Structures are given as structure tokens and as C-alpha cells.
């Protein structure tokens, strides 16, 4: 009888060809494939979990911020503070400065209002007085109010360090020291801060030239002046500057001289001086003479006269150099004044004055760097409109002087 008839369990019958047993190498390869698939599945799961966490954090953050109110101060504000807007500050940097000084609570409200304010967009570098703990809108108003800008210094072309007095009228022209002192004045709460011209003069006499940030090319000539405060004459250029009202006199002078030196460097002073066979300091002296001796339309011609006379050689004989150290100054100097030997008097000595005689402007400096071609040796202003005649002939110069005398520009008694 067949086996199943006897109650035995039937065995499966193989269909198709017999299955070959895998070799050891094939089994190892199959195991590696299974493990690789398992890691891929686990890795994908990890990525999905991470993405879910990030999404949850983002949504939560948005929900938290949307539920947090923007903070802004209210009320009249607290004590006043002084803040500085630096060169190149964007509106966001100004906002940070205000927040750090306690003027505003957050930058957001300020930036929102400032974006539509042309006055804020055009804010100039400098020092500003504002109250602390004020609303953003009030901060915009106070920052753009011209009355709250302090420390603004304007030095007109041709000013010298000391005040000058016109002999005939007694009119006083404030010098650079006085202008700096006036610009430094600050009323903050109940306190009044103000530098004195005497403090600035003392600092220019007692501080080292290095501490005053005098450029390297000016150290030698300035050193020859000893402790005379005029050793820094001309090293503070004419123009608009910012003075920290809370800084001491030496710091204020050093910053102004450093900034002026940077402007002179940008003008190409040292390179142009070398091309002209001059020192940068001598070129600055020439610019100061050009500034004091002529009107802008004649700057380049006067620069050529100076160059021609120095090459002759011929004394410059400029009244401006006689007047420079005098307490009272004349349009036309006296014989007695012209005879006095000083470090600046170009009637009594050959060559250039020992220092610049004023703070020249950039236009005068450019004329000194680029004199107009010509053979002129003499010039004189012949009328009150400033008409100036130039000539190479001394006889023609004498004729031009007669015209000036006839027009009342020169005094024949001097």
C-alpha cells in the first residue's frame, strides 16, 4: 500500500529543477544587502523626524512672536544723553545706538517710522542730544531737530589759530581756537560744558606732536617752532567737522588734526609735492599764502607768482605774512611792521614763512598743487571789487599800484 494509506503525513513534492544551495560568499553578499536596506529605512525615518521637529519649532516660534507685543516707551522721557552718529552708519546702526543708549525700547518701531522720514535718511555724522525712554516717533523728531545737533564746527577758509583784530574798525574775527571752543559748548540737563580757547592753546603748546596726531611730514618743521602754539597752524583744515563736547582739549585737537591729515592725504598732497620738488609741508604753506593773498578766481595765478619768485630767487614780500603774528592787522602794513624780523615776515626774510599762516581750503590747496602757467612776478588788487592785475614787469607793477592808490584800495601814507 502507498505510504499515505498507512496514516503517514504526506511530504511535499518538489516542482521544477532542484534548488542549488548558496555558497558562503553569496550568503555574505545577501546579508550585506539586507543590512543596507535596513539602514536606509532607518535614515529616512530620522530625516522625517528631524523635519517634523524643525517644522514644529518654526510654527511655535511664529505663534510666540505673533503673540508677543512690540515694546515702545510712552510718556515724556527721562534724562538727556549724548549719542554719536558715525560716518557710514545706516539707519539700522543709528537705531542700535539709540536703543543701547536707552533712548528707545526696541529698534523695530523706530525703523518703521524712519523708513518714511527723508530727514532720518539724510542724517549727518555728528553728536546729538536726546532724552532717554521716549517713544520711537519722538526719537525721530528729536534726532532730526537741528537744535539737538551739537558739536558742529565750521572753520571758514583763511582763519588762523588766534583771533584777529582789524586795526581800522576794531572788528574781531574769531580764530580756530575760539571756533572750536564755541562748538564744544553743550547744555545737558542742568550742566553746561564748554572748552576754553586758552585750554586749546595750552594743549597745542604742551602736548607732544605725536599725541596731537601731527602727520609725519609735518613733525620736523613743527618741532623747529618749539612750544609755540602756532606750530600746528594750518594743520586743521578749513571745512565742517564734528567736535565731541565731552572730550578734553588735547583729544579734540588730535582728532581734528588727524581728520585733516586724512583729507590732505586723499588730495594727493605728498605725491604732488614730490612731483613739484617740494615738501608736503611747504606746499601747505604755499596754499595758506594763496588763501590769504587772493580771491578764488586768482588762486592759481598767485600760486604761480609764489613759484616764480622762489625760483628767481626773490623775496615774496606779502603783507599777509607781516600781519600774521600782529595783534592788530592792517590791509596795508606799515614800514615799521615790514621791518620786523619774525619767522613769518617775507619782507625781512627770503623763502617761505616758518609755518602756514592760516587754515587753507581745498580750492587753495589745489591751486598750490596746480599753478596756472605764466611768468608773473607781481600782482596788486586795484579796486574794491577785487580786480587783480598780474605782470612780469616791475615798472608795470608800479603803474598798477598807482591805479590802486587812485581807487582808494591802498593808502599812500604807508
C-alpha positions as CSV (number, residue, x, y, z in Angstrom):
1,X,0.0,0.0,0.0
2,X,1.1,3.5,-0.6
3,X,2.6,5.3,2.5
4,X,-0.3,7.7,2.9
5,X,-2.6,4.9,3.2
6,X,-0.8,3.8,6.3
7,X,-1.5,7.1,8.1
8,X,1.8,8.8,7.5
9,X,2.0,12.6,6.7
10,X,2.4,13.3,3.0
11,X,5.7,15.0,2.1
12,X,5.6,17.9,-0.4
13,X,6.7,17.1,-3.8
14,X,9.3,19.5,-5.4
15,X,8.3,21.1,-8.7
16,X,10.8,22.3,-11.2
17,X,14.5,21.9,-11.1
18,X,16.2,21.2,-7.8
19,X,17.3,24.4,-5.8
20,X,21.0,24.9,-5.6
21,X,22.5,25.6,-2.2
22,X,24.1,29.2,-1.8
23,X,27.8,29.4,-1.4
24,X,29.3,31.2,1.7
25,X,30.2,34.2,-0.5
26,X,26.7,34.6,-1.8
27,X,25.2,34.4,1.7
28,X,27.5,37.1,2.9
29,X,26.6,39.3,0.0
30,X,22.9,38.8,0.7
31,X,23.4,39.7,4.4
32,X,25.1,43.0,3.5
33,X,22.3,43.9,1.1
34,X,19.7,43.3,3.8
35,X,21.6,45.5,6.4
36,X,22.0,48.3,3.8
37,X,18.3,48.3,3.2
38,X,17.6,48.4,6.9
39,X,19.9,51.4,7.4
40,X,18.3,53.3,4.5
41,X,14.9,52.8,6.0
42,X,16.1,54.0,9.5
43,X,17.9,57.0,8.0
44,X,14.8,58.1,6.1
45,X,12.8,57.8,9.3
46,X,15.4,60.0,11.1
47,X,15.2,62.7,8.4
48,X,11.4,62.7,8.6
49,X,11.5,63.1,12.4
50,X,14.1,66.0,12.2
51,X,11.9,67.8,9.6
52,X,8.9,67.4,11.8
53,X,10.8,68.9,14.8
54,X,12.0,71.9,12.7
55,X,8.5,72.5,11.4
56,X,7.2,72.4,14.9
57,X,9.8,74.8,16.2
58,X,9.2,77.2,13.3
59,X,5.4,77.2,13.8
60,X,5.9,77.6,17.5
61,X,8.2,80.5,17.0
62,X,5.8,82.2,14.7
63,X,3.0,81.7,17.1
64,X,5.1,83.0,20.0
65,X,6.2,86.1,18.1
66,X,2.8,86.8,16.8
67,X,1.5,86.7,20.4
68,X,4.4,89.0,21.8
69,X,3.6,92.7,21.7
70,X,6.1,95.2,20.3
71,X,7.5,97.3,23.1
72,X,7.7,101.1,22.8
73,X,8.2,103.7,25.5
74,X,5.4,106.1,26.4
75,X,5.5,109.4,28.2
76,X,7.8,112.4,28.3
77,X,11.0,110.6,28.7
78,X,13.9,110.6,31.1
79,X,17.3,112.4,31.4
80,X,19.1,113.6,28.3
81,X,22.0,111.7,26.8
82,X,24.6,112.4,24.0
83,X,24.8,109.9,21.1
84,X,27.1,109.9,18.1
85,X,26.2,109.0,14.5
86,X,29.3,107.7,12.8
87,X,30.4,108.1,9.3
88,X,28.7,105.4,7.2
89,X,26.1,104.5,9.8
90,X,22.9,103.0,8.2
91,X,19.6,103.7,9.8
92,X,19.7,100.3,11.5
93,X,23.0,101.3,13.1
94,X,21.5,104.5,14.3
95,X,18.6,102.6,15.8
96,X,21.0,100.3,17.6
97,X,22.8,103.3,19.0
98,X,19.6,104.8,20.3
99,X,18.5,101.5,21.9
100,X,21.8,100.9,23.6
101,X,21.7,104.5,25.0
102,X,18.3,103.9,26.4
103,X,16.6,106.4,24.1
104,X,14.2,103.8,22.5
105,X,12.9,100.5,23.8
106,X,13.3,98.5,20.5
107,X,14.6,99.2,17.1
108,X,11.5,97.9,15.2
109,X,9.1,100.8,15.9
110,X,11.9,103.3,15.2
111,X,12.9,101.7,11.9
112,X,9.2,101.6,10.8
113,X,8.8,105.3,11.2
114,X,12.3,106.2,10.0
115,X,11.8,104.4,6.6
116,X,9.3,107.1,5.6
117,X,11.4,110.0,7.0
118,X,13.6,111.7,4.5
119,X,15.2,113.7,7.3
120,X,16.3,110.5,9.1
121,X,17.6,109.0,5.8
122,X,19.7,112.2,5.3
123,X,21.1,112.3,8.9
124,X,24.7,113.5,9.1
125,X,27.5,112.1,11.2
126,X,27.8,114.0,14.4
127,X,26.7,114.3,18.0
128,X,23.0,114.6,19.0
129,X,21.3,115.3,22.3
130,X,18.2,113.3,23.0
131,X,16.0,112.3,26.0
132,X,16.0,108.7,27.2
133,X,13.0,106.4,27.3
134,X,10.9,108.2,24.7
135,X,8.5,106.8,22.0
136,X,10.1,105.9,18.7
137,X,8.1,108.7,17.0
138,X,9.5,111.2,19.4
139,X,13.0,109.9,18.9
140,X,12.7,110.5,15.2
141,X,11.5,114.1,15.9
142,X,14.3,114.9,18.3
143,X,17.0,113.3,16.2
144,X,16.1,115.4,13.1
145,X,15.6,118.6,15.0
146,X,18.7,120.8,14.1
147,X,18.6,122.3,17.6
148,X,19.6,118.9,19.0
149,X,22.8,118.5,16.9
150,X,25.8,119.7,19.0
151,X,29.5,119.9,18.4
152,X,29.2,121.1,14.8
153,X,32.4,123.0,13.9
154,X,32.6,125.2,10.8
155,X,36.1,126.7,10.0
156,X,35.9,129.2,7.2
157,X,38.9,129.4,4.7
158,X,41.7,131.7,5.8
159,X,41.1,131.6,9.6
160,X,44.2,131.4,11.8
161,X,44.5,129.8,15.2
162,X,44.3,133.1,17.1
163,X,41.6,135.8,16.9
164,X,42.5,138.7,14.7
165,X,41.5,142.4,15.1
166,X,41.2,144.7,12.2
167,X,43.1,147.9,13.0
168,X,40.8,150.4,11.4
169,X,37.4,149.1,12.6
170,X,38.4,147.1,15.7
171,X,36.3,144.2,14.3
172,X,37.3,140.8,15.8
173,X,37.4,137.7,13.7
174,X,37.3,134.5,15.8
175,X,40.2,132.2,15.3
176,X,40.2,128.4,15.1
177,X,40.7,128.0,18.8
178,X,37.7,130.2,19.5
179,X,35.5,128.4,16.9
180,X,36.4,125.0,18.4
181,X,35.6,126.3,21.9
182,X,32.2,127.6,20.8
183,X,31.4,124.4,19.0
184,X,32.2,122.3,22.1
185,X,29.6,124.0,24.3
186,X,26.9,121.7,25.5
187,X,23.9,122.0,27.8
188,X,22.9,118.6,29.1
189,X,20.3,118.6,31.8
190,X,21.4,121.2,34.3
191,X,25.1,121.1,33.4
192,X,26.9,123.4,31.0
193,X,30.1,122.0,29.3
194,X,32.4,124.3,27.3
195,X,36.1,124.2,26.3
196,X,38.0,127.4,26.5
197,X,40.3,128.8,23.7
198,X,43.0,129.1,26.4
199,X,42.8,125.4,27.1
200,X,43.2,124.5,23.4
201,X,46.1,126.9,23.1
202,X,47.8,125.3,26.1
203,X,47.3,121.8,24.8
204,X,48.9,122.9,21.4
205,X,51.9,124.1,23.4
206,X,52.4,121.3,25.9
207,X,51.3,118.1,24.2
208,X,53.7,116.2,22.1
209,X,53.3,116.5,18.4
210,X,52.7,112.7,18.2
211,X,49.9,113.0,20.8
212,X,48.3,115.7,18.7
213,X,48.3,113.4,15.7
214,X,50.6,115.7,13.6
215,X,51.4,114.0,10.3
216,X,54.9,112.6,9.9
217,X,55.7,115.0,7.1
218,X,54.9,118.0,9.4
219,X,56.8,116.8,12.5
220,X,60.2,118.3,11.5
221,X,59.0,121.9,10.7
222,X,56.7,121.9,13.7
223,X,59.5,120.8,16.0
224,X,61.5,123.8,15.0
225,X,58.8,126.1,16.4
226,X,59.5,124.7,19.9
227,X,56.5,125.1,22.2
228,X,54.9,128.0,20.2
229,X,51.2,127.1,19.8
230,X,51.5,128.2,16.1
231,X,53.4,125.0,15.4
232,X,50.1,123.4,14.5
233,X,48.9,126.3,12.3
234,X,47.3,125.1,9.1
235,X,47.2,121.5,10.2
236,X,43.4,121.9,10.9
237,X,41.9,122.4,7.5
238,X,39.0,124.7,6.7
239,X,35.7,122.8,6.5
240,X,33.0,121.3,8.6
241,X,33.9,119.0,11.4
242,X,32.4,117.3,14.5
243,X,33.6,118.0,18.0
244,X,32.9,115.7,20.9
245,X,31.6,118.2,23.5
246,X,32.6,115.9,26.3
247,X,36.2,115.4,25.2
248,X,39.2,117.2,26.7
249,X,41.2,119.8,24.7
250,X,44.1,117.5,23.7
251,X,41.7,114.9,22.4
252,X,39.7,117.4,20.4
253,X,42.8,118.8,18.7
254,X,44.2,115.4,18.0
255,X,41.1,114.3,16.3
256,X,40.8,117.4,14.2
257,X,44.4,117.2,13.1
258,X,44.1,113.5,12.3
259,X,41.0,114.0,10.2
260,X,42.6,117.0,8.4
261,X,45.7,114.9,7.7
262,X,43.5,112.2,6.2
263,X,41.8,114.7,3.9
264,X,45.2,116.1,2.8
265,X,46.4,112.6,2.1
266,X,43.3,112.0,-0.1
267,X,44.1,115.1,-2.0
268,X,47.4,113.6,-3.1
269,X,49.5,116.2,-1.2
270,X,52.6,114.1,-0.7
271,X,52.7,112.8,-4.3
272,X,52.1,116.2,-5.8
273,X,54.7,117.9,-3.6
274,X,57.3,115.3,-4.7
275,X,56.4,116.0,-8.4
276,X,56.9,119.7,-7.8
277,X,60.2,119.2,-5.9
278,X,58.7,120.4,-2.7
279,X,57.9,119.0,0.7
280,X,54.2,118.5,1.6
281,X,54.6,121.0,4.5
282,X,56.0,123.7,2.1
283,X,53.1,123.0,-0.3
284,X,50.7,123.5,2.6
285,X,52.4,126.8,3.5
286,X,52.0,128.0,-0.2
287,X,48.3,127.1,0.0
288,X,47.9,129.2,3.1
289,X,49.5,132.2,1.3
290,X,47.3,131.7,-1.7
291,X,44.3,131.7,0.6
292,X,45.1,134.9,2.3
293,X,46.5,136.9,-0.7
294,X,43.8,136.5,-3.3
295,X,40.2,135.7,-4.2
296,X,39.4,132.2,-5.6
297,X,39.4,133.3,-9.2
298,X,43.0,134.3,-8.9
299,X,44.3,131.4,-6.7
300,X,46.1,129.6,-9.4
301,X,47.8,132.8,-10.7
302,X,49.0,133.8,-7.2
303,X,50.4,130.3,-6.8
304,X,52.4,130.8,-9.9
305,X,53.7,134.2,-8.7
306,X,54.9,132.4,-5.5
307,X,56.6,129.7,-7.5
308,X,58.3,132.2,-9.9
309,X,59.6,134.3,-7.1
310,X,61.0,131.4,-5.2
311,X,62.8,130.3,-8.3
312,X,64.3,133.8,-9.1
313,X,65.1,133.9,-6.1
314,X,63.2,136.9,-5.0
315,X,61.6,137.7,-1.6
316,X,57.8,137.2,-1.6
317,X,57.1,140.4,0.3
318,X,53.5,139.5,1.2
319,X,51.6,141.8,3.7
320,X,49.7,138.7,4.9
321,X,53.0,137.3,6.3
322,X,53.7,140.6,8.1
323,X,50.2,140.7,9.6
324,X,50.1,137.1,10.8
325,X,51.7,137.5,14.2
326,X,50.3,141.0,14.9
327,X,47.5,141.6,17.4
328,X,46.0,144.3,15.2
329,X,46.2,143.8,11.4
330,X,46.2,146.3,8.5
331,X,45.2,145.8,4.9
332,X,48.4,147.7,4.0
333,X,51.2,147.2,6.5
334,X,53.5,149.9,7.8
335,X,57.2,150.3,7.1
336,X,57.9,149.6,10.8
337,X,55.9,146.3,10.7
338,X,57.6,145.2,7.5
339,X,61.0,145.8,9.0
340,X,60.3,143.5,12.0
341,X,62.1,140.1,11.6
342,X,59.7,137.3,12.6
343,X,59.6,133.6,11.5
344,X,56.8,134.7,9.0
345,X,57.8,138.1,7.6
346,X,58.6,137.6,3.9
347,X,59.7,141.2,3.6
348,X,62.5,140.6,6.1
349,X,63.5,137.1,5.1
350,X,63.8,135.1,2.0
351,X,61.8,132.0,1.2
352,X,58.5,130.8,2.7
353,X,57.2,131.6,6.2
354,X,58.1,129.1,9.0
355,X,54.5,127.8,9.2
356,X,51.3,128.2,7.3
357,X,49.6,131.5,8.1
358,X,46.0,130.2,8.1
359,X,43.8,127.2,7.5
360,X,43.5,126.9,3.8
361,X,40.6,125.4,1.9
362,X,40.8,122.6,-0.6
363,X,40.4,125.1,-3.5
364,X,43.5,127.0,-2.4
365,X,45.4,123.7,-1.9
366,X,44.5,122.6,-5.4
367,X,45.7,125.9,-6.8
368,X,49.0,125.5,-5.0
369,X,49.4,122.0,-6.4
370,X,48.5,123.1,-9.9
371,X,49.6,126.7,-10.5
372,X,48.4,128.5,-13.7
373,X,51.2,128.8,-16.3
374,X,52.7,132.3,-16.6
375,X,55.7,134.4,-16.0
376,X,54.1,136.8,-13.5
377,X,56.2,138.1,-10.6
378,X,53.9,140.9,-9.3
379,X,50.2,141.4,-8.6
380,X,48.1,144.0,-6.9
381,X,44.4,144.4,-6.3
382,X,43.3,147.7,-7.9
383,X,39.7,148.1,-6.8
384,X,37.2,147.2,-4.1
385,X,35.6,144.6,-6.4
386,X,38.8,142.5,-6.1
387,X,40.1,143.1,-9.6
388,X,43.8,141.9,-9.5
389,X,46.4,142.7,-12.1
390,X,49.4,140.4,-12.8
391,X,52.6,141.3,-14.5
392,X,56.2,140.3,-15.0
393,X,57.4,143.9,-15.4
394,X,58.2,145.9,-12.2
395,X,57.5,149.2,-14.0
396,X,54.1,147.9,-15.0
397,X,53.5,146.8,-11.4
398,X,54.3,150.4,-10.2
399,X,51.7,151.7,-12.7
400,X,49.2,149.2,-11.3
401,X,49.9,150.3,-7.8
402,X,49.0,153.9,-8.9
403,X,45.7,152.6,-10.1
404,X,45.1,151.0,-6.6
405,X,46.1,154.2,-4.9
406,X,43.7,156.2,-7.1
407,X,40.8,153.9,-6.3
408,X,41.5,154.1,-2.5
409,X,42.5,150.4,-2.2
410,X,46.0,151.3,-1.0
411,X,46.9,154.1,1.5
412,X,49.7,156.3,0.1
413,X,50.8,157.3,3.6
414,X,52.1,153.8,4.3
